[in-house]
Amino acid sequence: MQLLHVFQRVPRFLRSFYFLAGSAFLVWMLVFDANDLVKQYDMYAKWRELQAEKEYYLNNIELVKKDRAELLSSPELLEKFAREKYIMKRPGEDVFILVPQEQE
């Protein structure tokens, strides 16, 4: 008897089948679905991170293209680059690499 009394105190539109079905559907889509709100937020954050990485790599591509054009234009620059970057040497040369001493 008391349960029936509590049920009747709830407004009629809240007891409607369509309201209950719509609410259940909304809760399912927001919480239990494979593409719930948490997953959507994580995917958005990952997308923003990938966009930042894309900008970084596009900038690096431009720098590499510029360096490549400079290196291919002059044999002296190509030799300097090879010696400094890849520690290449001519036959019979000795290469010494100086590493700064770490301070404690």
N, C-alpha and C positions, 0 to 999 in steps of 0.2 A: 504494500500500500504506500509506504513512504517513498519507494523508488518511483512509482507512478507519479506521485506528487512532485518530486524533483524533476522528472522528465517533462511535466506539464509547465513548469516554471521557466523552462528554456524557451526563448522566442521561437515562433513557428518557422521563420525562414532559416534558422540554424538547424532545425530538425528536417529540413527538406532533403530529399534524396539527391538532388542535383548539387546542393551546397556541400553535402557530405562527400559525394563522389568527386567533385571538383577539388575540395580540400585534400582528400586522399591523394588525388593525382598530383597536386602541387607539392605536397610533402614528399611523395615518391620521387618526383623529378628533381627537387632541390637537395634531397638527402641521400636517397638510396640508389639512384640511377648511376650507371657507369660514367656518365658525364656530369656529375654533381657540381655544386658551386666550388668546392675545394679543388677539384681537378681542373675546372675551368680557370681558376685563379693561378694554379701552378703552371698551366699551359701558357697563360698570358705572361707570367714572369719569365718563363723559358724563352718565349718569343722575343721579349724585350732584350734579354741577354744575347740571343742570337743576332738581333739587329745591331747591337753594339759591336759584337765580334765582326759582323759583316763590314761595318764602317772601318774598323781597325785594319782588316785585311785588304780592303779596297785602297786605303791610304798606303799600306805597305807595298801593294802592287805598283802603285804610281812611283814610289821611291825606287823600287827595284828596276823598273823600266828606265828611269832616269839614269841610274848607275850603269845599267847595261849599255845604254846609248853612249855614255861617256867612255866606258871601257873599250867598246868596239871601235871607237873613233881614234884611239891613240895606243900604239903598242907599249909606250913607256908607262902609261897609266895601267895597262893590263898587267905588266910585270910588277909594278908597285903593289897593285891589289893582290896579286897572287902571293907575293912575298909576305905582305902584312896579314892577310886574312887566312891563308891556308899554309903559311910557313913553308913555302916552296923555295927551292934553292937550285943553283946551277951545279953541274957535276964538279966535284972538287972543292966546293965551298963548305964551310962549317957555319951552322946557324946556332946562335946563342939566344936563348929566351930569358929575359930578365923579368923576374916576378917581384913585385914590391913586397917588402917584409911586413908582416902583420904586426901591428902594435898591440901590446897587451894592456 
